[in-house]
Amino acid sequence: MAHVQQQRKALLARVRRMAGQVSALETSLQSDDADCTDVLMQASAVRGAAHALLMALLDDHLHAHVVSPEDPAERAAEAQVLVKLLRAYGK
């Protein structure tokens, strides 16, 4: 996945932000006086960050493996892979 390597810096920045959000969520859950609204907002932020990361990866994958190949059979095969990924995401 050369496209992942090309975007490595940006993708790692996203993952590191997510790690910080997960850490803050864990700290809130361990706290005896955590406000449930704050915990819900933190959980929502983690979900949003994970979704944004997935969309960035899917966008790169779509362009690199479905749009760019000139061979129609290769594009069709990669489109099927993308469909499987989207189905797995929807579960």
N, C-alpha and C positions, 0 to 999 in steps of 0.2 A: 504494500500500500504506500506507494511513493507520495501520494497526496497527503497522507497522515504525517509523513516525515517533513513535508514542505510546510505544514501548518503546526508543527510540533510546539513551537514557542507559545502560540496563541491557545492551543488545546491544553497545554500544561498549565497555563495561567488560569484557564477555566476550571480545571480539575483542582488546582490549589485553592481557588476561591470556594469551590464546593467543599473541600476539606475543612476550611475555616468555618463555613456555615454548619457543617455536620458537627464539628467540635463545639460550636456555640450551642447548638441544639442539645447535644449530650450534656453540656454543663447546665443548661436550663432544666433538663429533666432530672438531674441529680440534686438540684437545689430544692430545699425544703419550702421555699417561698416563691416558687416560679409561678408567674401569672399565666393562666392557661391560654389567654389570647396571644401573649408573646410567643409561647411555645408553638401554637398553631401557625403564627406568622413565620416563625423560623422554619418549621416543617414545610410550609408552602414555598419559602425561598429556596430550600434544598431541592424540592421537586421542580421548581422553575429552572434552576441552574442545571439540573440533570437533563431536563427537556431541551434547554438551549444547547447543551453540549451534543446531545443526540442529533438535533436538527443540523448543527454545523457539520457533524460527521456524515450524516445522510446527504447533505448538500454536496459535500466534496466527493462522496462515493458516487452519487448520481452523475455528476459531471465527468468524473474520471473513468467510470466503468460502464455507464449506460449511454451517455451522450457522445463521448469522444470516440469510441471505437468505430472504425469504418465498416467492419464486418457485421452484417445484419444478424448473423447467428450468434455472434459474441454479445451483441447488444441485447438480443432476446434472452439469452441465458442470464446475463447480468440483471436484466429487468426482473426475471423470476426470482433471483436472489434477493433483490430489493423488496419484492412482494412478500417473501418469507420473513424478512426482517420487520416489515411493517406489521405483518400479522402477529409476530411475536411481541412487538411493542404494544399492540392493542390488547393483549391479554391482561 
